[in-house]
Amino acid sequence: MSQLEPVAPEDLEATGPATLAQVMEEEERRVARGEVAHLRPLPTGFQPLDEVLNGGLRPGELLVIGGAFGVGKTIWGLQVARNVVRSHKDNVAIYVCYEHDRAHLMSRLICLESAEAGYGENALTLRKLAQLSFDSADGVGLMSRLRRIGRYGPLVQAIDAYADRLVLVKASGDHSTLDDIRRWVEDLAAMGSQRMLLVVDYLQKIPVNWSSLQAETEVTTHLTQGLKELAMSMGIRAIAIAASDRAGLKAKRMRLADLRGSSAVQYEADIGLILNNKWSIISREHLVYNPTQAEAMRNFVVMSVEKNRAGRNAVDMEYPLDGAHFRIVPTGDFVRERLVDEKGTLA
């Protein structure tokens, strides 16, 4: 881990009352001392999403993202973590994953980085990485082999530049609780910058240590409130990937209300994003009159900002999905075609 200035407890706002005059005076002193990190949003690295979010995520904010199976939620979450640590040497991120092991997440990042670097047909895939590993019979590891291959040397250097500031956590749905996540965040905060991003993949997988079986809505409420409190008390940014309920999986277009424990998720989240495959939610007229263009829509995801406490909501954006390299192309556009709502009618 790179040695960054530790976050002093006095830098976090204390709980309790203060008059507006006191708040104004304290903020005046902080800005005069150059302590402005808390004012600077943390960009996700996706445009025009960051424009809609007025720069990105702010300290204490919780972003919840949902969508159907395979639409790209994990791809987006891991890519944002990578974007954050790559964008500035003082940024750190911790990716807590209940779905994949650390080696798989590393492989995804290598594939993503190769595609982002513009390697074209030479961009790495899981199959190519596996073949390189199989060929390493001479005692040379995968990363060393990549370094020795001329075209991939710069790729490894790019990853090395942020590798010690991106923490990958293999979490267990049996025993990796909210308390464990808080401890991991506190350990990282003690070593680094306050500009930290926490990503949890995914929310409903976090186990709860209750002796009796609770309703799923109560569990989700407890977990969502816990992540929001963690973000607020530590002054970090948090992203929670959330699963849909059964009705949501059958909906024509998934919405924030379709996430499991939706009332708590909708209330606690500062930002609510939903991913849908564009082909699935486009108005049928676009599919009938331009079938070639319609087929291309299968490779696009629509990112809908359904809640945004810091700016606009009800905004639909589209991004190309590069699934082979675990990447969503970070420069998208606002959706111009007509979409359907969850009932299959025009939005």
ABEGO torsion letter per residue (X at the ends): XBBBBBBBAAABBBBEBBBAAAAAAAAAAAAAAGBAAAABBBBAGBOAAAAAAGGEBBBGBBBBBBEBBGAGAAAAAAAAAAAAAAABAABBBBBBBAABBAAAAAAAAAAAAAAAAGAEAABBBAAAAAAAAAABAAGBBAAAAAAABAAAAAAAAAAAAAAAABBBBBBBAAABBAAAAAAAAAAAAAABBABBBBBBOBAAABBBBBABBBBAAAAAAAAAAAAAAAAAAAGBBBBBBBBBBAAAAABABBBAAABBGAAAAAAABABBBBBBBAAAABBAAAAAABAAAAAAAAABBBBBBABBAAEBBGBBBBBBBBAAAGBBBABBBBBABBBBBAAGBBX
